[in-house]
């Protein structure tokens, strides 16, 4: 069973946007595009935490964990090595935390305007992107891996009714 825990911690996130439901839909869409899609219906609780916060917190986390002294739109903190994901489908109970996603309000809002995307749609794309990172996908290790991850993102975004995040 897929559990997505969404928390608005800080920042100017519009209250009426329904962030928990949007986060859950984005995580589920990303997971469905991968060989790990069966985790959504696993007997154990498979959890991803999504934290909506401000640029200051993400800046601090980015500096601490990635040694980059600036905010970024989303950070992904996987809790499992990619090779351990295969063994998860053999479990029958308990709880597994796949990882945490942390979004920065001001950076996300600015980028959504620059891309001419609604804020909620852009956040869903970022959550799809971050979820794929939690599942071991990467876009910085080579062009083939980046192309594969982008294809998964495109498919997940299409399933959510979002535009192609890499078009234009």
Secondary structure as the mmCIF struct_conf table of DSSP 4:
data_model
#
loop_
_struct_conf.conf_type_id
_struct_conf.id
_struct_conf.beg_label_comp_id
_struct_conf.beg_label_asym_id
_struct_conf.beg_label_seq_id
_struct_conf.end_label_comp_id
_struct_conf.end_label_asym_id
_struct_conf.end_label_seq_id
STRN STRN1 UNK A 2 UNK A 8
BEND BEND1 UNK A 10 UNK A 11
HELX_RH_3T_P HELX_RH_3T_P1 UNK A 15 UNK A 17
HELX_RH_AL_P HELX_RH_AL_P1 UNK A 19 UNK A 32
TURN_TY1_P TURN_TY1_P1 UNK A 33 UNK A 33
BEND BEND2 UNK A 34 UNK A 34
TURN_TY1_P TURN_TY1_P2 UNK A 35 UNK A 36
HELX_RH_3T_P HELX_RH_3T_P2 UNK A 37 UNK A 41
BEND BEND3 UNK A 43 UNK A 44
STRN STRN2 UNK A 45 UNK A 53
HELX_RH_AL_P HELX_RH_AL_P2 UNK A 55 UNK A 66
BEND BEND4 UNK A 70 UNK A 70
BEND BEND5 UNK A 73 UNK A 73
STRN STRN3 UNK A 74 UNK A 78
BEND BEND6 UNK A 79 UNK A 80
HELX_RH_AL_P HELX_RH_AL_P3 UNK A 82 UNK A 88
TURN_TY1_P TURN_TY1_P3 UNK A 89 UNK A 90
BEND BEND7 UNK A 93 UNK A 94
STRN STRN4 UNK A 95 UNK A 104
HELX_RH_AL_P HELX_RH_AL_P4 UNK A 105 UNK A 115
TURN_TY1_P TURN_TY1_P4 UNK A 116 UNK A 116
HELX_RH_AL_P HELX_RH_AL_P5 UNK A 119 UNK A 134
TURN_TY1_P TURN_TY1_P5 UNK A 135 UNK A 136
BEND BEND8 UNK A 139 UNK A 141
HELX_RH_AL_P HELX_RH_AL_P6 UNK A 143 UNK A 159
TURN_TY1_P TURN_TY1_P6 UNK A 160 UNK A 161
HELX_LH_PP_P HELX_LH_PP_P1 UNK A 162 UNK A 164
TURN_TY1_P TURN_TY1_P7 UNK A 165 UNK A 166
#
